[in-house]
Amino acid sequence: MKSPIRKARTRVGCAVQIIGFILWLGCGCATCVLIFGIIADAAGTWVAVIGFIFFPFLFGLAPLIHWLITGTFPLLYFILWLVGWGAMLIVYLGSRIKGEEGEEW
């Protein structure tokens, strides 16, 4: 039988993981929209649509393309990237709070 502390710890860990995952997913979707917006502005809508095939390549080059075309650093992209890394850290911390399934107190 699990102790009440262990049950609470497991629930809190799951809640932290869910919050981190939602944050990570939101940043990923926002970054995807931002990247395809950058490519559509730079090369046209059809190139952005074809860009789905080359997504990993575009993911790395889109900030550089934006920087070269506009002359300004893509700060929003950088912020979303950092928040995404922070969200992954939150998911990891949630898994550490939750503990292992076979772990006993």
C-alpha positions in Angstrom: 0.0 0.0 0.0 1.3 3.4 -1.0 1.7 6.0 1.7 -0.2 9.3 1.4 3.1 11.2 0.9 4.1 8.9 -2.0 0.7 9.4 -3.6 0.9 13.2 -3.3 4.5 13.1 -4.6 3.4 11.1 -7.7 0.5 13.4 -8.4 2.6 16.5 -8.0 5.3 15.0 -10.3 2.7 14.2 -13.0 1.2 17.7 -12.7 4.6 19.3 -13.1 5.4 17.0 -16.1 2.0 18.0 -17.8 2.7 21.7 -17.3 6.2 21.4 -18.8 4.9 19.3 -21.7 2.1 21.8 -22.5 4.6 24.7 -22.3 7.1 22.7 -24.6 4.4 21.9 -27.1 3.1 25.5 -27.2 6.7 26.8 -27.8 7.2 24.2 -30.5 4.1 25.1 -32.4 4.8 28.9 -32.1 8.4 28.3 -33.3 7.1 26.3 -36.2 4.7 29.1 -37.2 7.4 31.7 -36.8 9.9 29.7 -39.0 7.4 29.1 -41.8 6.4 32.8 -41.6 10.1 33.8 -42.0 10.6 31.4 -45.0 7.3 32.6 -46.6 8.4 36.3 -46.3 11.8 35.5 -47.6 11.1 33.1 -50.4 7.4 32.9 -51.0 4.5 30.8 -49.8 5.2 27.8 -52.0 8.8 27.5 -50.9 7.5 27.5 -47.3 5.0 24.7 -48.2 7.8 22.7 -49.8 9.8 23.5 -46.8 7.9 20.9 -44.8 10.1 18.3 -46.5 13.2 20.1 -45.4 11.9 21.0 -41.9 15.0 20.1 -39.8 17.2 22.1 -42.3 14.9 25.1 -42.2 14.6 24.9 -38.4 18.3 25.7 -38.1 18.6 28.2 -41.0 15.4 30.3 -40.5 16.9 32.6 -37.8 20.0 33.1 -39.9 17.9 33.9 -43.0 15.8 36.4 -40.9 19.0 38.0 -39.5 20.5 38.4 -43.0 17.4 39.7 -44.6 16.2 42.2 -42.0 19.5 42.9 -40.2 17.9 42.4 -36.8 18.5 39.5 -34.5 15.4 37.2 -34.3 14.8 37.7 -30.5 11.4 36.1 -30.5 12.8 32.9 -32.0 15.6 32.9 -29.4 13.1 33.5 -26.5 10.9 30.6 -27.7 13.9 28.4 -28.0 15.0 29.2 -24.5 11.5 28.7 -23.1 11.3 25.3 -24.9 14.6 24.2 -23.2 13.2 25.4 -19.9 10.0 23.4 -20.4 12.1 20.3 -21.1 13.9 21.0 -17.8 10.5 21.2 -16.1 9.4 17.9 -17.5 12.7 16.3 -16.3 12.2 17.8 -12.8 8.6 16.5 -12.7 9.9 13.0 -13.5 12.4 13.3 -10.6 9.7 14.5 -8.3 7.5 11.6 -9.3 10.2 9.1 -8.7 10.6 5.6 -10.0 7.7 3.2 -10.2 9.4 0.4 -8.1 11.0 2.8 -5.7 10.0 2.3 -2.0 10.4 4.7 0.9 
